[in-house]
Amino acid sequence: MEKKRRQLTPEQDALEYMLACRDKPFLEEKFINSFKGKGVFTSRAIEPSAFVVEYRGNIFSPKHTTRRKKWGDNLNKYFFEFSWKGAQWCVDASKDDGTLGRLVNDDHISPNCEMKKMFSEGKPHLCLFAVTKISPGEEITYNYGDSSYPWRSTVSLY
Ligand SMILES: C[S@@+](CC[C@H](N)C(=O)[O-])C[C@H]1O[C@@H](n2cnc3c(N)ncnc32)[C@H](O)[C@@H]1O
């Protein structure tokens, strides 16, 4: 399995995990502190450009659902917005389904991953790929985007 996996491109690797609805076995959630909550950590080194984890959830277009107001008000911390086919969409990962993508925290200064859109059977999937080498014990992070998130203006003691 590992030998076969080493021959896959990062995108093919992502597709396999997307279809199997699984996360990589060397990723784990950990409670960090009461300010940040939980985060996702790797116990194994991850190479740049490797697929890391999918941000799973229910995809909706706020135009066509009653969730629009909630999304517009930015009340839900597990919503991830993206554009597709000329419209705005959202992945709602608020349901705790035990998967790890929903627990990855923001780092707008030196993130080690970036979010990319992937497609399977015509449907979009949001996946994190490494942008740097990630060492064992490191937290997985990505830049949530341009917004004045409250934690960005708070000095972290951790
Ligand atoms: C998608 S969740 C990430 C997982 C979350 N830490 C948890 O325990 O459920 C997004 C929320 O995590 C917190 N968060 C993310 N990045 C953070 C950061 N760099 N510092 C502090 N809190 C952060 C914020 O509360 C944010 O609304």
PDBQT file of the ligand as one rigid body, heavy atoms in Angstrom, charges set to zero:
ROOT
HETATM    1  C1  LIG A 201     -12.314  25.433  11.429  1.00  0.00    +0.000 C 
HETATM    2  S1  LIG A 201     -12.174  25.745  13.148  1.00  0.00    +0.000 S 
HETATM    3  C2  LIG A 201     -10.564  25.085  13.520  1.00  0.00    +0.000 C 
HETATM    4  C3  LIG A 201     -10.598  24.116  14.707  1.00  0.00    +0.000 C 
HETATM    5  C4  LIG A 201     -10.834  24.758  16.042  1.00  0.00    +0.000 C 
HETATM    6  N1  LIG A 201      -9.563  25.190  16.634  1.00  0.00    +0.000 N 
HETATM    7  C5  LIG A 201     -11.555  23.809  16.985  1.00  0.00    +0.000 C 
HETATM    8  O1  LIG A 201     -11.066  23.489  18.063  1.00  0.00    +0.000 OA
HETATM    9  O2  LIG A 201     -12.675  23.389  16.618  1.00  0.00    +0.000 OA
HETATM   10  C6  LIG A 201     -11.918  27.497  13.095  1.00  0.00    +0.000 C 
HETATM   11  C7  LIG A 201     -11.861  28.125  14.456  1.00  0.00    +0.000 C 
HETATM   12  O3  LIG A 201     -10.639  27.779  15.127  1.00  0.00    +0.000 OA
HETATM   13  C8  LIG A 201     -10.126  28.907  15.834  1.00  0.00    +0.000 C 
HETATM   14  N2  LIG A 201      -8.836  29.266  15.242  1.00  0.00    +0.000 N 
HETATM   15  C9  LIG A 201      -8.369  28.953  14.011  1.00  0.00    +0.000 A 
HETATM   16  N3  LIG A 201      -7.137  29.421  13.827  1.00  0.00    +0.000 NA
HETATM   17  C10 LIG A 201      -6.785  30.049  14.962  1.00  0.00    +0.000 A 
HETATM   18  C11 LIG A 201      -5.615  30.751  15.393  1.00  0.00    +0.000 A 
HETATM   19  N4  LIG A 201      -4.547  30.887  14.607  1.00  0.00    +0.000 N 
HETATM   20  N5  LIG A 201      -5.599  31.259  16.646  1.00  0.00    +0.000 NA
HETATM   21  C12 LIG A 201      -6.665  31.130  17.452  1.00  0.00    +0.000 A 
HETATM   22  N6  LIG A 201      -7.808  30.485  17.112  1.00  0.00    +0.000 NA
HETATM   23  C13 LIG A 201      -7.872  29.944  15.883  1.00  0.00    +0.000 A 
HETATM   24  C14 LIG A 201     -11.158  30.013  15.706  1.00  0.00    +0.000 C 
HETATM   25  O4  LIG A 201     -12.047  29.906  16.795  1.00  0.00    +0.000 OA
HETATM   26  C15 LIG A 201     -11.868  29.646  14.428  1.00  0.00    +0.000 C 
HETATM   27  O5  LIG A 201     -13.171  30.171  14.372  1.00  0.00    +0.000 OA
ENDROOT
TORSDOF 0
